[in-house]
Amino acid sequence: MILKTIFFAIVALLTMALFGSADEIITGGGTSISMSEGSSEGAFLADDKGAGAEVITSGIVNSIDIQHWVTNTRGDHATVGVRATNADGFWYNYGVYPGEGGGWNSGSVYAGEELGISYADYINAYAFASNAAGDRAHTNLEIKGRGSLNYYLVQACAGAELDKGRSRTAFVQQVVGGARWDYILAQTWADNAVLDRAGSWTEVKYGTLDYYGAIANAVQSASTGNRAAGTRIDYASASAPYGSISQGMWAYDYWGDNSKVSIYINRGYLCNYPYYQTVPSIAYSQSDYWRKTYASQSYYAQANNYGYRNRYAKYVGLSPYQFNEPFYNGYIGWDYAFTQP
């Protein structure tokens, strides 16, 4: 398995109070939150095992622009951040390991944040991880149009994982616990040093993303040296009775082969079944030893108006395969596509 799940935690000691201005909050990383009215409070936490902060606001928040990052002396890097405008309320926690900024002597690095935002004009939360060899992983959530985000967790880590048989990894994870209104786009993807790539997207227009979890990883095996990139949607539930939903998984290898599965729903509902027929919603590329790309997703989909599903695969030198099928009302399915010589 090329993917993993880790959990957000801050191991720290309360050392100093840092915030308190109704106009601006400066977090431990030096980024800011500006307010036109209301109040805020927070604290900076730090010890020799990491750093973190927490913030709670009430009142109008004009702008939020927060980014925290960490880099070790090997060149492994992790970043998390959030941007938002004109929010009615905001809460935030973050943690980094070994600490803020660069120059740390460690075998790996980590950054994570969790937050909630009420009725903002625009929200963007993200994470990025890269290791010294050039493997990268990304995750991004974008919400437009007086949207709210009840809960969001994002994590990034990079470095060696010899206990898991990996000489290097770049990993990201995002978890959404309730996002709503005009436009929502969640993306997660990874690419390794030779540009094998795999990713996923979930888009909701005029609806809600009730819960969602996705991870991506780019790794190299410690024993064989083989490289891979992969992504997985662990769970998803979206509703758009007056809008639309689309979701897809895709993978490319450095030879140019590619695979993709996708589904589109006009006015309806989508729920992923990660272990339907024991096959999760997953995409990966492993060109070093198989020259293979693979993408699949399993789901329950309800289209009150219309919907369609698509499978596509192209192996360089051969004619591409493509399948497209419309559906109406409720449908439980599993779509997959792959390339292999």
C-alpha positions in Angstrom: 0.0 0.0 0.0 1.4 3.3 -1.0 -0.9 5.5 1.1 -1.2 6.0 4.8 -3.3 8.0 7.3 -1.9 10.0 10.2 -3.6 12.0 12.9 -3.4 15.7 13.9 -1.7 16.4 17.2 0.1 19.2 19.0 2.7 18.2 21.6 3.5 21.5 23.2 3.7 23.6 26.3 1.9 26.9 26.8 4.7 29.5 27.0 3.2 32.9 26.2 0.1 34.8 25.4 0.4 36.4 21.9 -3.0 37.8 20.7 -5.7 40.1 21.9 -6.1 43.0 19.4 -9.5 43.5 17.9 -7.9 44.8 14.7 -5.2 42.2 13.9 -3.9 38.9 15.2 -0.4 37.9 14.5 0.1 34.1 14.7 3.3 32.3 15.6 4.3 32.1 11.9 3.9 35.9 11.3 0.8 35.7 9.2 -2.3 37.7 10.1 -6.1 37.9 10.6 -7.7 41.4 10.3 -11.0 42.3 11.9 -13.3 45.3 11.5 -15.3 44.5 14.7 -15.6 41.9 17.3 -13.0 40.2 19.5 -10.4 37.6 19.3 -8.1 35.6 21.6 -5.4 33.0 21.2 -2.2 31.6 22.5 1.2 30.5 21.1 2.5 27.1 22.1 6.0 25.8 21.8 8.7 23.5 23.1 11.6 21.6 21.7 9.2 19.1 20.0 7.2 21.5 17.9 5.1 24.6 17.8 1.4 25.4 17.4 -1.2 28.1 18.0 -5.0 28.4 18.5 -7.3 31.3 17.7 -11.0 32.0 18.2 -12.8 35.1 16.8 -16.2 36.5 17.1 -17.4 39.3 14.8 -16.6 40.3 11.2 -13.2 39.0 10.0 -12.2 41.1 7.0 -9.3 38.8 5.9 -7.5 35.7 6.9 -4.1 34.8 5.5 -2.2 32.2 7.5 0.7 30.0 6.3 3.0 27.8 8.4 5.9 25.8 7.0 8.9 23.7 8.1 12.0 22.5 6.3 14.8 20.3 7.5 18.5 20.3 6.5 17.9 17.4 4.1 15.4 19.5 2.1 12.2 17.9 3.2 9.4 20.4 3.4 5.7 20.8 4.7 3.4 23.7 4.4 -0.2 24.3 5.5 -2.3 27.5 5.1 -5.7 29.1 4.8 -7.0 32.3 3.2 -10.5 33.8 3.6 -12.4 37.1 3.2 -15.4 38.7 5.0 -16.1 35.8 7.5 -18.6 36.0 10.3 -16.5 33.9 12.5 -13.3 31.8 12.6 -11.5 29.3 14.8 -8.1 27.7 14.1 -5.4 25.4 15.4 -2.1 24.3 13.9 1.0 22.3 14.7 4.4 21.9 13.1 7.3 19.5 13.8 10.2 19.9 14.6 9.4 23.7 14.6 8.6 26.7 12.5 10.9 27.6 9.5 14.0 26.0 8.2 17.3 24.5 9.3 16.0 21.7 11.4 18.1 18.5 11.8 15.4 15.8 11.6 14.6 12.8 9.6 11.1 14.1 8.6 8.9 17.2 8.9 5.2 17.7 9.6 2.6 20.5 9.4 -1.1 20.3 10.2 -4.0 22.6 10.8 -7.7 22.4 11.7 -10.2 25.2 11.4 -13.8 26.3 10.9 -15.1 29.4 9.1 -18.7 30.9 9.1 -20.3 32.6 6.1 -17.2 33.9 4.2 -17.1 35.3 0.6 -14.1 33.1 -0.2 -12.3 30.3 1.6 -9.1 28.5 0.5 -7.3 25.9 2.7 -4.3 23.9 1.5 -1.3 21.7 2.2 1.9 20.9 0.4 4.7 18.4 1.1 7.9 17.7 -0.8 11.0 15.7 0.0 14.6 16.1 -0.9 14.4 13.9 -3.9 11.6 15.9 -5.6 8.5 13.9 -4.8 5.5 16.2 -4.0 2.0 16.0 -2.7 -0.7 18.6 -2.7 -4.2 19.1 -1.3 -6.5 22.1 -1.8 -10.1 23.1 -0.8 -11.8 26.2 -2.3 -15.3 27.6 -1.4 -16.9 30.6 -3.1 -20.1 32.5 -2.4 -20.9 33.1 1.3 -19.8 29.6 2.1 -19.2 28.0 5.5 -16.8 25.3 6.6 -17.9 23.7 9.8 -14.7 21.6 10.2 -11.5 21.1 8.2 -8.4 19.2 8.9 -5.3 19.2 6.6 -1.9 17.6 7.1 1.4 17.4 5.3 4.6 15.4 6.0 7.8 14.5 4.2 10.9 12.5 4.8 12.0 8.9 5.2 9.8 6.2 6.6 12.2 3.2 6.9 9.9 1.5 9.3 7.3 1.2 6.5 9.9 0.2 3.9 10.1 3.7 2.3 13.3 5.5 1.7 11.3 8.7 1.1 7.7 9.9 1.1 5.7 13.1 0.5 2.2 12.8 2.0 -0.9 15.0 2.4 -4.4 14.5 3.8 -7.6 16.6 3.9 -10.8 16.0 5.9 -14.0 18.1 5.4 -16.8 18.0 8.0 -19.5 20.1 6.4 -18.9 22.7 3.6 -21.7 24.5 1.8 -23.1 27.0 -0.7 -22.3 28.3 -4.2 -19.1 26.5 -5.2 -16.9 23.8 -3.5 -13.9 22.2 -5.0 -11.7 19.6 -3.2 -8.5 18.4 -4.9 -5.8 16.0 -3.8 -2.8 14.9 -5.9 0.8 13.7 -5.9 3.7 13.4 -8.3 7.0 11.7 -7.8 10.4 12.7 -9.0 10.0 11.2 -12.5 6.5 12.8 -12.8 4.3 9.8 -12.3 1.1 11.6 -11.1 -2.2 10.6 -9.5 -5.1 12.8 -8.2 -8.7 13.2 -7.4 -11.3 16.0 -7.5 -14.8 16.5 -6.1 -16.8 19.6 -7.2 -20.2 20.7 -5.8 -22.1 23.6 -7.2 -25.0 25.0 -5.2 -25.0 22.3 -2.6 -23.1 20.8 0.3 -20.1 18.5 0.9 -21.3 16.9 4.1 -18.2 14.8 4.8 -15.1 14.1 2.8 -11.7 12.5 3.3 -8.8 12.1 0.8 -5.1 11.4 0.9 -2.2 11.4 -1.6 1.3 10.1 -1.4 4.5 10.0 -3.5 7.0 7.4 -2.3 10.1 5.3 -3.1 10.7 1.8 -1.9 13.7 1.4 0.4 14.4 -2.2 -0.9 13.8 -1.9 -4.7 14.1 1.8 -5.3 10.8 1.7 -7.3 8.7 4.9 -7.2 5.0 5.4 -7.2 2.3 8.2 -6.8 -1.2 7.6 -5.6 -4.3 9.1 -4.2 -7.4 7.8 -2.4 -10.9 9.1 -1.4 -11.7 7.4 1.8 -15.2 8.7 2.1 -17.5 11.3 0.5 -21.0 12.5 0.7 -22.3 15.4 -1.4 -25.8 16.8 -2.0 -26.9 19.3 -4.7 -30.7 19.1 -5.2 -30.6 22.4 -7.2 -27.1 22.2 -8.5 -24.5 19.6 -9.7 -21.8 17.3 -8.4 -18.8 15.9 -10.3 -16.0 13.6 -9.1 -13.0 11.9 -10.7 -9.9 9.9 -10.1 -6.9 10.1 -12.5 -3.4 8.8 -13.0 -0.5 9.5 -15.5 2.9 7.9 -15.9 6.0 9.5 -17.3 5.6 7.4 -20.5 2.4 9.4 -21.3 -0.1 6.6 -20.4 -3.1 7.7 -18.4 -6.3 6.5 -16.8 -9.4 8.3 -15.5 -12.8 7.6 -14.1 -15.4 10.3 -13.4 -19.1 10.8 -12.6 -21.3 13.8 -13.1 -24.7 14.4 -11.4 -27.2 17.2 -12.3 -29.4 17.8 -9.3 -28.8 14.9 -7.0 -26.7 13.1 -4.5 -23.4 11.2 -4.4 -22.0 8.9 -1.7 -18.8 7.0 -2.1 -18.6 3.4 -1.0 -14.9 3.0 -0.4 -15.0 -0.8 0.0 -17.8 -1.6 -2.4 -16.7 -5.0 -3.9 -13.5 -4.5 -1.7 -12.3 -1.8 -4.1 -11.8 1.8 -2.8 -11.9 5.0 -4.8 -8.2 5.1 -5.7 -5.8 6.1 -8.4 -2.1 5.3 -8.8 0.8 5.3 -11.2 3.7 2.8 -10.9 5.8 3.2 -14.1 9.2 1.9 -12.7 8.3 -1.7 -12.6 4.8 -2.2 -14.1 4.4 0.8 -16.4 0.8 0.9 -15.1 -1.8 3.5 -14.3 -5.0 2.7 -12.6 -8.1 4.6 -11.5 -11.3 3.4 -9.9 -14.3 4.7 -7.8 -17.3 3.0 -6.2 -20.4 5.0 -5.3 -24.1 5.4 -4.9 -25.3 8.2 -7.2 -28.8 9.7 -7.5 -29.5 12.0 -10.4 -32.9 13.8 -10.1 -32.4 15.4 -13.5 -29.6 13.5 -15.4 -26.2 12.1 -14.9 -23.4 10.2 -16.6 -20.3 8.2 -15.8 -17.1 7.9 -17.8 -14.1 5.6 -18.0 -11.0 6.4 -20.1 -7.6 4.7 -20.5 -4.8 5.4 -23.0 -1.6 3.3 -23.4 0.9 5.1 -25.6 1.1 3.3 -29.0 -2.4 1.8 -28.7 -5.8 3.2 -29.4 -7.5 4.7 -26.3 -10.4 3.0 -24.5 -13.4 5.2 -23.6 -16.8 4.3 -22.1 -19.5 6.8 -21.3 -23.0 6.0 -20.0 -25.9 8.2 -18.8 -28.0 7.2 -15.8 -31.1 8.4 -14.0 -32.5 8.2 -10.5 -30.5 5.9 -8.2 -27.4 3.9 -9.2 -24.8 1.9 -7.3 -21.7 1.3 -9.3 -18.0 0.7 -9.6 -16.0 2.2 -12.5 -12.4 1.4 -13.2 -9.8 2.0 -15.9 -6.2 1.0 -16.3 -3.2 0.8 -18.7 -0.8 -2.0 -18.9 1.3 -3.5 -21.7 
